């Protein structure tokens, strides 16, 4: 196993793991972010679309901006207006898919497809930026003692408020962190293929939710699952088996993992 093979696995695993961390961020404020996949697609379309009209730096800002607006909208809807988080996330999922199609149609005249222009950051993007960001957010979630208080928000908003925890404030803080992760993951997923298509997320948002559910929010285990999936992808890219098999099966894998996690929880509760 050469270093290029290992590096390839890392490049495939880290964007997926970043989305796992984003899912955990939303869980900390009591939201199962079912719309994560659509949010990634929307950020990817914004990044590639702005790349064609402006600089790579502006494209990065656009990807983060659109991720942040949608994240704050989700926080506002679920916390301030008390709307059902699942339904709001589902609406965001389809809004992301639809707007992504619209962006590509507006920029290239072809719905669902955009080719990166000359201003893309491409391989010049320091990969360590993603690594540092993941480490910082991981530290925010697991190591900072004050932040651990926000775990009670996901269990009971009323209890959190009685404990003096500002639910809306922490929702904004985690929405900001999650938006950074979503934007950077979207950028690397777009750069990996050199173009944007409506399938750029390839159900990685759903996979991230499934990995987090199976890991029971143990972030280290979510990282291991991300690496295993990336290894399968790498083998597919090397022609050992069809890469389409992995990409098309990701949604089925996510469903199977969630069902298995639910069954495991029921068995544990009965014992």
C-alpha positions as CSV (number, residue, x, y, z in Angstrom):
1,X,0.0,0.0,0.0
2,X,1.8,3.1,-1.2
3,X,1.5,6.6,0.2
4,X,-0.5,7.8,-2.8
5,X,-3.2,5.2,-2.0
6,X,-3.3,6.3,1.6
7,X,-3.5,9.9,0.7
8,X,-6.3,9.2,-1.7
9,X,-8.3,7.5,1.1
10,X,-7.7,10.5,3.4
11,X,-8.9,13.0,0.7
12,X,-12.1,10.9,0.2
13,X,-12.7,10.3,3.9
14,X,-12.2,13.8,5.4
15,X,-15.1,15.6,3.6
16,X,-17.5,12.8,4.7
17,X,-16.2,13.0,8.2
18,X,-16.6,16.8,8.2
19,X,-20.3,16.2,7.4
20,X,-20.4,13.8,10.3
21,X,-19.2,16.5,12.6
22,X,-21.7,18.9,11.1
23,X,-24.5,16.4,11.9
24,X,-23.2,16.2,15.5
25,X,-23.2,20.0,15.7
26,X,-26.9,20.1,14.9
27,X,-27.6,17.2,17.2
28,X,-26.1,19.2,20.1
29,X,-29.0,21.7,19.7
30,X,-31.6,19.0,19.2
31,X,-31.9,18.9,15.4
32,X,-31.5,15.8,13.3
33,X,-30.4,17.6,10.1
34,X,-32.1,15.5,7.5
35,X,-31.5,18.3,4.9
36,X,-27.7,18.0,5.1
37,X,-27.4,16.3,1.7
38,X,-29.3,19.2,0.0
39,X,-27.2,21.7,1.9
40,X,-24.0,20.2,0.5
41,X,-25.4,20.3,-3.0
42,X,-26.5,23.9,-2.7
43,X,-23.0,25.0,-1.3
44,X,-21.3,23.0,-4.1
45,X,-23.4,24.7,-6.8
46,X,-22.8,28.1,-5.3
47,X,-19.1,27.5,-5.2
48,X,-18.7,26.3,-8.8
49,X,-21.1,28.9,-10.1
50,X,-19.2,31.8,-8.5
51,X,-15.9,30.2,-9.6
52,X,-16.9,30.8,-13.2
53,X,-17.8,34.5,-12.7
54,X,-15.2,35.5,-10.0
55,X,-12.2,34.3,-8.1
56,X,-11.8,31.1,-6.1
57,X,-11.8,33.2,-2.9
58,X,-15.1,34.7,-3.7
59,X,-16.5,31.2,-4.5
60,X,-15.4,30.0,-1.0
61,X,-17.2,32.9,0.6
62,X,-20.3,32.1,-1.5
63,X,-20.3,28.5,-0.5
64,X,-19.9,29.3,3.2
65,X,-22.5,32.1,3.0
66,X,-25.2,30.0,1.5
67,X,-24.5,27.2,4.0
68,X,-24.6,29.7,6.9
69,X,-27.9,31.2,5.7
70,X,-29.6,27.8,5.4
71,X,-28.2,26.7,8.8
72,X,-29.4,29.8,10.6
73,X,-32.7,29.4,8.9
74,X,-32.9,25.9,10.3
75,X,-32.0,27.1,13.8
76,X,-34.6,29.9,13.6
77,X,-37.3,27.7,12.4
78,X,-36.8,25.0,15.0
79,X,-35.9,27.1,18.0
80,X,-37.5,30.5,17.7
81,X,-40.6,29.4,15.8
82,X,-40.8,25.9,17.3
83,X,-41.4,24.1,13.9
84,X,-40.8,20.4,13.5
85,X,-37.1,19.9,12.8
86,X,-37.6,16.9,10.6
87,X,-40.1,18.7,8.3
88,X,-37.9,21.8,8.2
89,X,-34.9,19.6,7.3
90,X,-36.9,17.8,4.6
91,X,-37.9,21.2,3.1
92,X,-34.3,22.3,3.2
93,X,-33.3,19.1,1.4
94,X,-35.6,19.7,-1.5
95,X,-34.9,23.4,-1.5
96,X,-31.2,22.6,-1.8
97,X,-31.7,20.2,-4.7
98,X,-34.0,22.6,-6.5
99,X,-31.9,25.7,-6.1
100,X,-28.8,23.7,-7.1
101,X,-30.5,22.9,-10.4
102,X,-31.5,26.5,-10.8
103,X,-27.9,27.8,-10.2
104,X,-26.5,25.4,-12.8
105,X,-29.2,26.3,-15.3
106,X,-28.5,30.0,-14.8
107,X,-24.7,29.8,-15.1
108,X,-24.3,27.1,-17.8
109,X,-27.7,26.6,-19.4
110,X,-27.5,23.0,-18.3
111,X,-29.5,21.9,-15.3
112,X,-27.5,19.9,-12.8
113,X,-24.1,20.3,-14.4
114,X,-21.3,22.9,-14.1
115,X,-17.7,22.7,-15.1
116,X,-15.1,24.4,-13.0
117,X,-13.6,27.5,-14.6
118,X,-10.1,28.9,-14.7
119,X,-10.4,30.6,-11.3
120,X,-10.9,27.5,-9.3
121,X,-8.5,26.9,-6.4
122,X,-8.2,23.2,-7.3
123,X,-5.1,21.4,-6.0
124,X,-3.7,24.7,-4.8
125,X,-6.1,24.5,-1.9
126,X,-4.0,23.6,1.2
127,X,-5.6,20.3,2.3
128,X,-4.5,21.0,5.9
129,X,-7.1,23.7,6.1
130,X,-9.8,21.0,6.2
131,X,-7.8,19.0,8.7
132,X,-7.3,21.9,11.0
133,X,-11.0,22.8,10.8
134,X,-12.1,19.3,11.6
135,X,-9.7,19.2,14.6
136,X,-11.0,22.5,15.9
137,X,-14.6,21.6,15.7
138,X,-13.9,18.1,17.2
139,X,-12.3,20.0,20.1
140,X,-15.3,22.3,20.3
141,X,-17.7,19.4,20.5
142,X,-15.8,17.0,22.8
143,X,-13.2,18.8,24.8
144,X,-14.5,22.2,25.9
145,X,-16.3,21.6,29.2
146,X,-18.8,24.5,28.8
147,X,-20.0,23.2,25.4
148,X,-20.9,19.8,27.0
149,X,-23.7,21.6,28.7
150,X,-25.4,21.9,25.3
151,X,-25.9,18.1,25.3
152,X,-29.0,18.7,27.5
153,X,-30.5,20.8,24.8
154,X,-31.0,17.7,22.6
155,X,-32.6,15.9,25.5
156,X,-34.9,18.7,26.6
157,X,-35.1,22.3,25.5
158,X,-37.1,23.2,28.6
159,X,-34.5,21.7,30.9
160,X,-31.7,23.5,29.1
161,X,-33.5,26.8,29.6
162,X,-34.0,26.0,33.3
163,X,-30.3,25.4,33.5
164,X,-29.7,28.9,32.1
165,X,-28.4,27.6,28.7
166,X,-29.3,30.0,25.8
167,X,-30.7,27.5,23.3
168,X,-30.9,30.0,20.5
169,X,-27.3,31.3,21.1
170,X,-25.8,27.9,21.1
171,X,-27.9,27.0,18.0
172,X,-26.2,30.0,16.2
173,X,-22.8,28.9,17.4
174,X,-23.2,25.3,16.2
175,X,-24.8,26.5,13.0
176,X,-21.7,28.6,12.3
177,X,-19.4,25.7,12.9
178,X,-21.5,23.3,10.9
179,X,-21.7,25.7,8.0
180,X,-17.9,25.9,7.9
181,X,-17.7,22.1,7.7
182,X,-20.5,21.9,5.1
183,X,-18.9,24.6,2.9
184,X,-15.4,23.1,3.0
185,X,-16.7,19.5,2.4
186,X,-18.7,20.8,-0.6
187,X,-15.6,22.6,-2.0
188,X,-13.5,19.5,-1.8
189,X,-16.2,17.3,-3.2
190,X,-16.5,19.7,-6.2
191,X,-12.8,19.9,-6.7
192,X,-12.3,16.2,-6.5
193,X,-14.4,15.7,-9.7
194,X,-13.5,18.9,-11.4
195,X,-17.2,19.8,-11.9
196,X,-20.5,20.1,-10.1
197,X,-23.5,17.8,-10.7
198,X,-26.7,17.5,-8.7
199,X,-25.2,14.2,-7.5
200,X,-22.0,15.8,-6.1
201,X,-23.1,15.0,-2.5
202,X,-23.7,11.4,-3.6
203,X,-25.9,10.9,-0.5
204,X,-22.9,11.7,1.7
205,X,-25.2,13.8,3.9
206,X,-27.4,10.8,4.5
207,X,-24.3,8.6,5.1
208,X,-23.0,11.1,7.7
209,X,-26.3,11.0,9.6
210,X,-26.2,7.2,9.5
211,X,-22.6,7.0,10.6
212,X,-23.4,9.4,13.5
213,X,-26.5,7.3,14.5
214,X,-24.5,4.0,14.4
215,X,-21.6,5.5,16.3
216,X,-24.0,6.8,18.9
217,X,-22.3,10.2,18.6
218,X,-18.8,8.7,19.3
219,X,-16.9,10.8,16.9
220,X,-13.9,8.5,16.7
221,X,-16.1,5.7,15.5
222,X,-17.7,8.0,12.9
223,X,-14.2,8.7,11.6
224,X,-13.5,5.0,11.3
225,X,-16.7,4.5,9.3
226,X,-15.8,7.4,7.0
227,X,-12.3,5.9,6.4
228,X,-13.9,2.5,5.6
229,X,-16.3,4.0,3.1
230,X,-13.5,6.0,1.5
231,X,-11.4,2.9,1.2
232,X,-14.2,1.2,-0.8
233,X,-14.4,4.3,-3.0
234,X,-10.6,4.2,-3.6
235,X,-10.7,0.6,-4.6
236,X,-13.5,1.5,-7.0
237,X,-11.5,4.3,-8.5
238,X,-8.6,1.9,-9.1
239,X,-10.9,-0.4,-11.1
240,X,-11.0,-3.3,-8.6
241,X,-14.8,-3.1,-8.8
242,X,-17.2,-0.6,-10.4
243,X,-17.1,2.8,-8.6
244,X,-20.8,3.2,-9.6
245,X,-21.6,0.3,-7.3
246,X,-20.2,2.2,-4.3
247,X,-21.7,5.6,-5.3
248,X,-25.2,4.2,-6.1
249,X,-25.3,2.1,-3.0
250,X,-24.5,4.9,-0.5
251,X,-28.2,5.7,0.1
252,X,-29.0,2.0,0.6
253,X,-26.0,1.7,3.0
254,X,-27.3,4.7,5.0
255,X,-30.8,3.2,5.3
256,X,-29.4,-0.2,6.3
257,X,-27.2,1.4,9.0
258,X,-30.0,3.5,10.4
259,X,-32.4,0.4,10.5
260,X,-29.6,-1.6,12.2
261,X,-29.0,1.2,14.7
262,X,-32.7,1.3,15.6
263,X,-32.9,-2.4,16.0
264,X,-29.8,-2.4,18.3
265,X,-31.4,0.4,20.4
266,X,-34.6,-1.6,20.8
267,X,-32.7,-4.7,21.8
268,X,-30.7,-2.8,24.3
269,X,-33.9,-1.2,25.8
270,X,-35.6,-4.6,26.1
271,X,-32.7,-5.9,28.1
